[in-house]
Amino acid sequence: MASSTDFPQPKYVTGGCLCQSLTYRIDFPDNYDFKKGSLTCQCTQCRKNTGSFFFPSQNVPQSAFRWTSPDTTTLGRYNATPEGERGFCTKCGSFLYWRHANLDAERIGVAVGTVDPLFLFGEGADGTQVPKGGFGRILSNGEGGHLWCDNEIPGITDKMEFLQTGRRWPKSDE
């Protein structure tokens, strides 16, 4: 299997919620480590929040992330625990990010599934230079680590090759 460093790396990506009320842009620092930034989580809260077996995220510096929508009034925040803030659109329900509840936190875990198709798999070119196949592999490479592996679902997530790569933490990475 090829390492994530063998894949093209974007300078930036855009994304947003399903209804496009909330849109964002991530400008990656020159020295950004896409391998280290790629995490998945199998905690019960992420499963319930995403409706999926695991939550894939790209954990970027907070300073690299900015809202591009003219209005962010549909941004909802939910703290299932005192430590974690989950951001979502109150209009369409899209889950956009997880970050430490301290608003001065250095990193934000952006839901990779909310990245625009142009950047994920190269669809809908708008003049932006995106390689054939997009940046999906580098954004969600499975090499950065996997959280809450104690919550693996026998016969399902414990058998997914993608979830066996990179460092595995029984609970969180702290």
N, C-alpha and C positions, 0 to 999 in steps of 0.2 A: 504494500500500500504506500502510495506517495505521501510524503510529508506535506503539511500545509504550506511550507515555505516554497514548495514547487509550483504553487498556484499564483496567478496574478493577484496583486494586492491593490485595493482601491485607495485613492487619495481622500475620497469622501463617498458617502452614500446618503440617500434621502429615503424617507419612509413616512408612515403615518397610520392612522386608524382606518377602519373600513369605510366610514362615511366621509373621510378626508377633512373632518372638522379640525383635527389635530395633525399637523405635519411637522417633520423635523429634518434636520441635517446633522450628520456627524462628519467633522473634518478631522481625519486621523493625523496625529502627530507623526513627523518623519520617522521617528524611532519606535513607532507603535508595534507591539508584539501581538499579532493576530492569533498566534498559537496560545499564548498565555491568557489572552482576553476571552477565549471561547470556553464557556462553562455550560453545564447542564445541571438541572436540579430535579430531584425526584421526591422532594418533600410533599407531604399531603396538601399543603397550602398551594404550592405551585401547580399540582395536579388539578385541584379544584378550580383554581384561577384560570388555567389555560384550557381545561377540558381534555388534556392530553396526558400521556404516560410520563412525560418529562418536559421541562421548560428549557429550550436552548436560548442562550443569550450571548451577546458580545458585550463584555464589560469594559467600557471606555472611560477615559477621564471625563469628569463632569464638565470640564472646560471645553471639551471637544463636541459636546452635544448642545444644540440650540433649537428652539422652536422656530419654525418658519411660517406657521399659520398666523394670520393677522390677529386672531383672537383665540385665547386659550380658555375661555369660560367653560368649555365642556370637559376640561381636565378634572377628573375626580381622583381623589387619593384615598387609599384604604390601608390601615395598619392592622393586619391580622395579629401581629405581635408588636410590642414596643420598638423592636429593632428594625422592622422592615416596612418601607412604604411602597405600595403598589400603585402605579399610575395607570389610569384607564380613561376611555372616553365615555362620558355619561350619556351621550346621544346614541352610539352604536354598540357600546360595551367592550370594544377592543382593549385588550390588556397590552400596554405599551412598554412598561419598564418595572424594574425592582431596584430599589436602592436603600441604603441604610437610612433609617428615619432621621438621622441628623442631617438637616438640609445642607450642611456644609461638607457632607461626605465627598470624598475625592472621586468616587466612581459611580457609574450608573449602568445597570445591567439591562440593555435594550433587547427587547424580544426580537429575535432575528426574523421571525415570520412577518413582522411589520415593515421590514425593509421593502422598498418598491421593487416590483418585478424586474425592471430594467437592470437593477444592480444584482438581484438574486440569480436570475438566469438569462439576462440579456434581452428580455422582451420589451418591445415598444420603444425602440431607440428614439431619443429626442435630440440627437446631435451630440449627446454625451458619449465619450469614447469608453465603451465597455467591451471587454473581450468576449468572444463567442463562449457561451455557457455562463457568463456572468461571474459574480464573486461569491456565490452561495457556499462553495466548498471552503473558502478561506474564512468566511464569516461564521460558519458553524462547522468547525473541523474536528471537534471531539478530543483535541489534544490538550486543551488547557486544564481540564479537570471536570469531575462529576461530583456533585454534592448529594448528600442524603442517600448514599448507596445502600444503607441499612433498610431503606424502603423499597428495594427492588421487588418487582412482581415476579414471583417464580414462574419460569417458563415463558416469560415475555421480556421484560427489561433486562433480566439477568442473562439473556441469550442474544441481545442485540450487540453485534460487533462494535458498532459506533460507540456504545456506552462502556465498552471495555478498554478503550484507548485512553491515554493520558492518566493523570493522577486521580485516584478515587478516594473520597473521604466518606467515612461511615455516616457522618452528619454534615455539619457545615465545614468550611475551609479555615475556620478560626482556631 
